[in-house]
Amino acid sequence: MSYQQTSESPLFKRSVIANAVLISLIGISSAPVTATSVQADNIDERAPYEDNAPFRPATLHPSQTDFGGIGLMQMPSGRMAAEGEFMLGGTFNDEYNHYTISLQLMPWLETTLRYTLVQDMMYSSNSSYSGDTEYTDKGIDFKVRFLEENNWMPETSIGIRDIGGTGLFDGEFIAATKRFGNLDLTLGLGWGYIGQSGNITNPLCSKNEKYCIRDTGPIDNVGTVKPDRWFKGNSAIFGGIEYQTPYQPLRLKLEYDGNDYSSDFPVTNGATDMPQHTPWNVGILYKMQKWADLRLSYERGDTLTFGVTINTNFNDITQVWRDEPEAEYAPKANSANPDWETVATQLGSNAGYNQAEILTNGENITVKGEQVKYRDDDTAQKRAALLLSQNRPDSVKTYTFVETSHDMEITSASYDADKFDQFANNGYLGAKLDDAKLSSDQIDRSSEQTIASNQEALDYGIEPYLSQSFGGPESFYFYSVGLNTKASYRLAQNLELTGSVTFNLADNYDKFNYVEDSPHISNFAVPRVRTLFRAYVHDNPVRMGRLQLTWMDQLSDDFYMQAYGGYLESMFAGVGGEVLYRPENSNWALGMDANLIAQRDPDSWFGVYTEEYNEFDGGCDGAYTVHCAARVLDKGQTGFITAYYMPQWSLLRNTLFKVGVGQFLGQDRGVRADFSKQFNSGMIAGVYASKSDLSADEFGEGSFTKGFYISIPFDILTVKPSTSRAKFDWQPLTRDGGQMLNRQYELFSVTDGRSPWYTRKVQ
């Protein structure tokens, strides 16, 4: 993961305290769940748990399995959680430790990411490479609901476990779940790991012989998707009962297991014996609070398993603000002697228009500025109009509010001044702000003169950062924490100079020793554009992160551009540019960027590599005292043509697709796809994958680059409204293929006001 401030927010107006709060609350696991949704009978997916009423009428909350995802214990069910449900879980027994993240991305789609540490088995036999790190397996699960529960039909889902993983737990299933009073009954059919007991004949085998045999060996190219294994080989019936006791916190589970554990990894590749004395598993679940479940089960007749789950709902997280009250309604109170400079300052503090400028031609007053407080345009414009109403002379008939970004006009809205006063004074029944709105085409903005400005050239700040990754061979968890000091200076209109210095306070990247077979020269398929990360963080804890000159401009109504040069990120310098076509209020956009780059020398603030092979200390056979050579990118090009699309379909509501085609940092070429979903609170969860022309063998473990991220609005975690965001990015393995340049600005974010995504109104 990495902490990033996204480019749609204004630079550096952040307090250290606010950022520290953000880091400390990254899990957001204690956020209350307040909304209620009843699916069938007394199934209540989001009903709040009341500490003082444990014997209230019982309601069933879908709970997680040992593997993550909604279900019983080992087996899944047909149930889905409420949309937006986010669950962190851990399950522990003598054979496995499972760490899971589950997100109900859509009402019909459940996603789960899982890391499993196999107990008493090492990551590799080479202790100088992986030390005492336990064998680590990463898995991704999907479950899709195709039938909702009603009075007659069960909730029915189909799922795939461990898609694109190592094959340790890969399996498929169809499960149906029906509620009868206080009982939730599940019946399912499983294949692979879920159906290993083979208690029935695979029903697909009679249709086609290819389904009779399943390749049960480990997947050679870890990370690749193997649909040719799906629904093949052994199959088994599984099922179970979940009983909600009258004591609300307590739930009981009984499960008939479809796996006999004869082919589990510790059995086939280790010295562990996992006999199944009985296929019946029993368990209890205790709900400690609204946000925590404790699970205890007795499985296989001899295995005690403990689990814990903490959860929140991204749709239901609410903001609690301590905001400055809006200005009083006092039309023309100061019109005889208006103080426009004071108004410009108030437009920033009260209405959120940063770098505000006020212009007028006598009949219209225009306010221009970057909106930094309110995702709801109506809120910002109403607050601003109240300030203008107090100061406008009789000649002013209209107001225009222009949202800017880096001196570019992004979007505008206009109001009839008199009609706004009627709305603000509730002058008629059912008064609405929209009644005062005008088309911007009706406003004459010619001959406008600036009468006040609150623009400042210098901006600076300091913020903490956190970089982390999971599942590496040297250590299950890598981290780097520190401080990032930033500054920007507006040299001229549209021209900005930005810089940052990074202080690494603590990390464990001294363990990171990614190497190839050769002890002297690492002859990689692509240059080491990311696997030299340790040299930039651990070996050089104080570094210049960025020093960049940026020009942004609006070429026409719908075309935007930027050109930039300098030290573009912590590992690369160069020059580049981007153009974006984005019609206002459109659900699509098209952009292109191109960059000439060189890899920075980690031992120099300003130097770059000038040779393809360079010597450095470390990285040979895990012995960091050895002097070695590595292939780097002394010069190269990277860039993409990217399409952005926000579907209007109910099936994929509030989602964004980004697909780019081009050349990656390592000079490999391919496609980068990104899909994200925004929830009612403004939380965004996304996944991405980069597939290039590198083969799985050339790429290495993982086969291709993929990861997920969460983008969190600041105003969820602080008591002040804000349009700023923090992004937490997770990428499982550090590899050099399919890597992107970390550009400071992306025009799609900069121009967000054209058709809001990052600043979409809270539902």
Secondary structure, 3 states (H helix, E strand, C coil): CEEEECCCCCCCCCCHHHHHHHHHCCCCCCCCCCCCCECCCCEECCCCCCCCCCCCCCCECCCECCCCCEECCCCECCCCCCCCEEEEEEEECCCEEEEEEEEEEECCEEEEEEEEEEEEEECCCCHHHHCCCEEEEEEEEEEEEEECCCCCCCEEEEEEECCCCCCCCCEEEEEEEEEECCEEEEEEEEEEHHHCCCCECCCCCCCCHHHCCCCCCCCCCCCCCCHHHCCCCCEEEEEEEEEECCCCCEEEEEEECCCCCCCCHHHHCCCCCCCCCCCEEEEEEEEEECCEEEEEEEECCCEEEEEEEEEEECCCCCCCCCCCCCCCCCCCCCCCCCCHHHHHHHHHHCCCEEEEEEEECCCEEEEEEEECCCCCHHHHHHHHHHHHHHHCCCCCCEEEEEEEECCEEEEEEEEEHHHHHHHHCCCCCCCCHHHHEECHHHCCCCCCEEEEECCCCEEEEEEEEEEEEECCCCCCEEEEEEEEEEEEEEEECCEEEEEEEEEEEEECHHHCCCCCCCCCEECCCCCCCCCCHHHHHCCCCEEEEEEEEEEEEECCCCEEEEEEEEECCCCEEEEEEEEEECCCCCCEEEEEEEEEEEEECCCCCCCECCCCEEEEECCECCECCCEEEEECCCCEEEEEEEEEECCCCHHHCCEEEEEEEEECCCCCEEEEEEEEEECCCCCEEEEEEEEECCCHHHHCCCCCEEEEEEEEEHHHHCCCCCCCEEEEEECCCCCCCCCCCCCCCCHHHHCHHHCCCCCCCCC
